[in-house]
């Protein structure tokens, strides 16, 4: 795999991780809304299970955030080390 293709794949993974982080954030918000609604309803099963679900999703979000930060830094470092912007410019020039 050439350097530009590798960088593009790394960027794609960063974007997918960002999407995953956003999805997990949305799940946490939905769980929070259900927990608030259940305060009024008082369903015992929801009282029992929702806090654990909320914690598990929150833990997953923390893990995803850590991976995203690490991998985004790896991607930036790879770009800097391999001068990807110059390679992309040269690729454009070569196509002309």
N, C-alpha and C positions, 0 to 999 in steps of 0.2 A: 504494500500500500504506500503510495507516495505521500509526501508530507502534507500537501493540501487536502487530500482525501481524508487523511487521518484527522487533521484539524477539523474539517467539516463534520466528520462523524462525532468527534468530541463535542463540538458545539451543539449538534443535534441531541446528544445525551444530556447536556446541560439544560436545554430547553424542555426536554421530556421530564427531567427532574423538577424543573420549575412548575410544569403542569401538574405533576404528582403532588408537589407541595401545596399548590392552590386547591387541588381536589381534597386533600386531607384537611385543609383549613375549612373548606366548605362543609365537610362531614362534621367537624367539631362544632361549627356554628349550628348545624341542624340538630345535633345531639343536645346542644345547649337549649335550643328552642323547645325541644321535646321535654327536657328536664323542667324548664320553667312552666310549661303547660301542665306537666304532671304534678306540680306543686298544688294546683287547684284541684286536679282530678284525684290524686292520691292513690294511684294504682300501685299495689305492693310489688308486683313483678318489675314494673318500671323503676320503682324506688331502689330495688335490689340490683338490677342489671345495668341501668344507664350509667351510674358513676364508674363502674368498671370498664364499660365500653368507651366512655369518654377518656379514661386514663390510657387505655390501650391505643386509641387513635392518637392521643396527644404524644405518647411515647414514640409512635411511628413517625409523627410529624417531626419530632426532635431528631430522630435518626435520619430522616430524609433531608432535613435542613443541614445536618452535619455533612452528609455525603455531598449534597449540592455545593456547599461552601468549599469543601476539599476539591471536588472535581472541577469546579469553575476556576479555582486557583491553578490546578494542574493544566487546564486548557490554556489559561493565560500564559503560564510559564512556557508551555510548549510553543505557543505562538511567538513569544519573545525570543526563545532560544533558536527557533528555526526561521525567524524573520518572515513569517507567513504573509504579512501585508506586502512585502516586496515580491515574494513568490507569486502572489495573486496578481499584482501589477504586471509582472513579467509574463504571466500566463495570458493576460488580456492583450498585451503587445504582440505576443506570438500568434494569437488568433487573427490579428489584423492583416 
